[in-house]
Amino acid sequence: MASELLHGGLATVFGGSGFVGRYIVREFARRGWRVRAASRRPDLAGHLQPMGGVGQIHAVQANLRYPDSCLAATNGADVVVNAVGVLASVGRQSFGAVHVDGARAVARAAREAGARRLIHISAIGADKSSNAAYARSKAEGEAAVLAEFPDAIIIRPSIVFGPEDEFFNRFAAMARNAPVMPLIGKGRTRFQPIYVCDLATAVVNAADGTAGVAGTVYEAGGPDVMTFRELLDATQEWAGRDRGYIGMPFWLAKLQAIATSPLPNSLRPVTLDQVRMLERDNVVSQAAKDEHRTIEALGVAKAKNAAMIVPTYLERYKPRGQFAHYKN
């Protein structure tokens, strides 16, 4: 990590203590930026401190539902990044509150604070006409951001993988605990997993002006396109498991999601909205490729694939544990 503040610029990263945010913070720090990590619970952001030099990373309190806190967090920042997102709409942390109103609050704060650049993390599949509330809210959030900050750069990743991800870890845990694995929609939905460090590199490249065009929406996917079945097969292989599959058509998966809705999201296989998202492929569009709006255009020429990274952190799900290969 950088031990000197060689860059001198100040970047505010909303959601800086979260899964994607922490890697963005680390990449900014590595390049010598001063970093302000904005979080609802800065007291739980201590894991960010070792990523930079003394005093380089500072956690501050900010809540997207309170615009004044967003303005305070962006005061004096050269660059603002919004990496806040939720996978399920729960209570006050609803899709509308976080992805739309919250995104608008961050963009407005960035503009009023005089920030030079705003990078907003959205998602592939963002679509105002989607039947999934998650996808609709992401699209509405993008529109809100561009209305407040027309020069914002928006990045839409496919599923993001890394040690703390909620995709491979979730299904590896399911393979460890469940007798069979659900195969929704025959497992044909396609994904293009992107490594979180590659996504962070793209974000900081856009932030420091070395890549990206203002006011443009980019789509970020890794080198491999894989079906849901292929991803589950790979997850089981890397976790040392061999569970069978139970076919589940979309209509049945939706009924199951509705039936389990009273349970906490951590105990549910999937939510109704996630099933709806599975009805559409989650890959970089041909339009983005043709118009050079991909991660390569953001300075990431050789993104890593899941097979290079995921096995290293799924080892802990193996039947004999992650240290079994050390034993005689």
N, C-alpha and C positions, 0 to 999 in steps of 0.2 A: 504494500500500500504506500501511497505517497506520504512522505514525511515532511515535505515542504509545500507551501501553498504557491506553486509555480504559476498557476493560472490567474488567481486573484479574483475571478468572478464568483458570484453567489447564485446558487441554484436552490429553489424551493421545490421539494418533491412531496406532493400530497400522497398519502398512503405509503410513505417512505419506510415504514416498519413492516409492511406486508410482504407477501411472497415476491411479487414482481418488483415492488418498490425498493426492497433492500438491495437488489442487484443493480438497480439504477443508481442508488446512493453510492454503492461501492465503485461503480464505473466512474461517476463524477469525481469521487475522492481520488481514485487512481490517477486521474488526469490533472489533479491539482486544484480542482474547484473547492470552494467553501460550500458546504451543503447544509441546508435547513430541512430537516425531515419533519414534515407536518403530520401529526397523528392525533386521533382522539385520545389515546393513552400514551403520552410521551414517557411516562414512568415505566412502560413496558418495552421501550425501544433501546435498552442498554446494549443489545447485541450489535447495534450499529457502530458504537464507539470504536472498536478495534479495527474497523475498516479504513480508517484514515489516521492522520497525525493528530497530535494533541490539539483540541479545539477546532479541528477541521469540520467535524460533523456535530450538529447541534439539533436535538429533538425539541420541537415546540408543539404546543397544543393547538389543534384546529379541528373544527367539525364542519363538514360541508353543509349541514343544516343551518349553520349560523354564519351568514356572510361576513359579519364583522371580524370573526376569527380568521376567515380566509384572507381578508385584506391585511390583517396584522401579520399573518404568516408570509405574505408576499412582499411586504414593505422592503424596498431596497434590492429586491431580487432582479438579476439580469435575465434569468430563465426560470420558467415555471413548468413543472411536469405534473400532470394529473394521472396517477396510477391507481385511483380508488375505484373499486368495483365490487359488486356482490353477486354471488351465483344463485342466491335464492332471496326472494322478497319476504322479509320478516319484520313485523312491527314497524317501528319508525325508520328502519333501514330498508325501505322499500325501493324497488327499481326506480320509481319516479323521483323519490327523494334523493337518491344517490346518483343515478346515471343521468338524470335530466336536470333537476333543480340544483343538485350539487355541482355538476359540470358547469352549469351556467354561472354559479357563484364563483367558482375558481377562475373561469375565463374573465369574468367582470373584474375580479380582484387583480388579476394579472394585468389587465388593461389599465385600471386605475392606478396601479403601482408603477406603471411605466416599464414593465418587463419587455425586453426586446423579442423574446420568443416564448411561445407556449406549445408544449407537446402534450397531446391528449391521447390516452390509451383507450381504444374502443374495442371492437371485436369483429372478426369475420362473421358475416351473417346479419350484421346490423341492417334492418329493413323496416321502414315505417308500416309496411303492409303485411308483415309477418304475423302468423297466428300465435307466436311466442312472445310473451310480454317482455322477456329479457332482450330479444332482438329489436323489438319496437322501441324500448327505452334507450338502447344504445344508439339507434338512429336519431331519435329525438334529441339525445344528448349532443350528438355531433352537430346537429343544426343549431342548437342553443349555443354551443361553443363558437361556431363560425359567425353567428350573429353578434356576439360580444367581441370576438377577437378574430377578424377575417383572415389574418395571416397565420393562424394556428396550423400546425402540422398534426394530422390525425393518423394514428397507426392502429390498424386492425389486425391483431394476431389470431391465428388459429389456436388450438389448445396449446398451452404453454407448459413445458415440462422442466423439472428441476427437483432437487432434493425435497423441497417442501410442497410439491404440487398436490393438487386435489384430484388428479386423474389417475395416474399410474399407482400412486399410493393407495387410493380408494379401492381400486379393483384388485390390487395385490392383497389388501387386507380382506377383501371379500373372498378371494381365492383361498386364503388361509383359514377362514372361519366358516364358509358356507359349503354345503355338500355339492352344489351345482352352481353354475354361473348363468345369469340371465343373458340371452342373446336377443336383443330388441331389434325388431324389423329385419330379421335374418342377418344382422350384422353387416349390412351392405353400405351403410353411411360412410362416406370418405372424410378423412381428416388429414391435416398437413402439420404435424406437431413442430413447434418451434422451441428451441432451447432458450431458457430464460436469460442466459448470459449473452446470447446473440441478440435477443430483443433489447436488452439493456445497452448493448453497443450501438444498435441502430438509434435508440432514443437519444443517447448522448451525442452521437454524430449529428443528428438533426438539431440538437440543442446548441452545439458549438458552431454551427454553420458550415461544417465540412461536407454535409450531404443534405438532401431534401429541398423541396421547393415550398415556399410559404403558401398556405391555403390549400394544400394538397392532401388527399386521403390515400394512404399507403396500406397495402395488405402484406402481412408478414407470415410466411410459412416456411417450414424447413425443407430439406432436399427430398424427403420421402412423402408420398401420398399413400396412406394406409387405410384400409377399411376398419370398421369397428371390430369385426371378427379378427382381423390380423393384429390389431392392437391388443385385444384380449389374449390371443394366443401368445404373443410376445411377452406380455405381462406375466403370464403363468410360467413361461419358460424361464424368465429372468428371476422369478420368485421361487423357482423350484417346485411348482405345483402342477397338478394334472387333473383339474376338475372337468367334469362333463358340462355340457351346455343344455339349457332348456329353452327351446324356441319360444319367443314371446312376440306376437304381432303387436303393432303399435296400439291398436284399440285395447288390448289386454293390459299392456304396460301402462296405459293411461288410467284404466280402472284401478290397477294396483297403486298407482301414484295417488289417486283420489282416496283410496281406502286407507293409505298410510299417512295421509296429510296431517292428522293430529300429532304424529310423532315428531320429535326434534329432527331437523334435517340431517344431522350426523348419523341418525339411525335409519334413514330412508335410503333405499337403493337409488332411486331417482325421483325427482319432482315431476309434476305434470308439465311444467314449462320445459324441463330438460328433455322429456320425451318428445315434445313438439319440436325442439331444436334438432333432435336426431332424425327427423323426417327430411332434413335438407343437408346436403354435403357442406363440409366446413373446410373449404380449400380456397386457395388464391384464385380469383376469377381470371378468365381469359382477357377481359378488358384491362385489368391491372397489369397483366403481363405485356399486353400490346402497348400500353401507355407508359411502361417503365415505372410503375408505381408499386414495386416490390421491395423486399428487404435488401436486394442487391443494390437498388438505387439509393439506399440509406447507408451504403458503405460496408455491407456484410457480404463479401464475395463467396465465402465458403461456410455456410451455416452447418452446424453439427447435427447429425441425425440421432434419433432416440437410442439406437443400438450402441452408440459410443458412450452414452452418459447414464441412461436409466438403470442398467444392470448394477452399477456401483452403489446405488442407494436402495435397490429392492432386495439386496442380499439379506437384509434383516428379516425378511418375510419367509426365508427358506425354512424347511421343517426342522433343521438342527441349529438354526440361528446363524447370525452373520459371521461368527468366528469359527465355524465348524472346520473350515479348510486349514486352520492353523493347527488342528489337533493331529496327533500321530494316529 
